[in-house]
């Protein structure tokens, strides 16, 4: 898998949401490395991507409450288990579940398998609350998709917190997840 600096030169087969993500990052002066790959629908499929980029891809979960009135994007290390009960207590929201594909498209302009913190650039109304596991914030770099699951990026965690999220109008809440049984 070849690693590239910045946006792809060839854009004819790329989706508008992917190119819009690169435009957003470039406007902010964010440096990023990119790999293109077959669709990566699971964390297991990201193992080769991890090796190519020299990072552990983040697990991004799009969640909602039972009434579908509150939506959350959770970023956590890709190798950590997700325990609903553990998160629910911290954010004071019972009965969390995975949000549906329609909600992903509506709020983040993404589809299943491509959930990414970069989808927040499309959440202009601020309907999605970002939750970041503290272990993600300890790493110098993080891996995420540019709103499609056929490319992956390595960006500085500091750039995400200090530049990307403020420009997207989002303030993260740090959570502590153990992920053990």
Buried (B, 14 or more C-beta within 10 A) or exposed (E): EEEEEBBBEEEEEBBEBBBBBBEBBEEEEBEBBBBBBEEBEEBEBBBBBBEBBEBBBBBBBBBBBEEEEBBBBBBBBBEBEBEBEBBBEEBEBEEBEBBEEEBBBBBBBBBEBBBBBBBBBBBEEEEBBBBBBEBBBEBEBBBBBBBBBBBBBBBBBEBBBEBBBEBBEBEBEEBEBEBEE
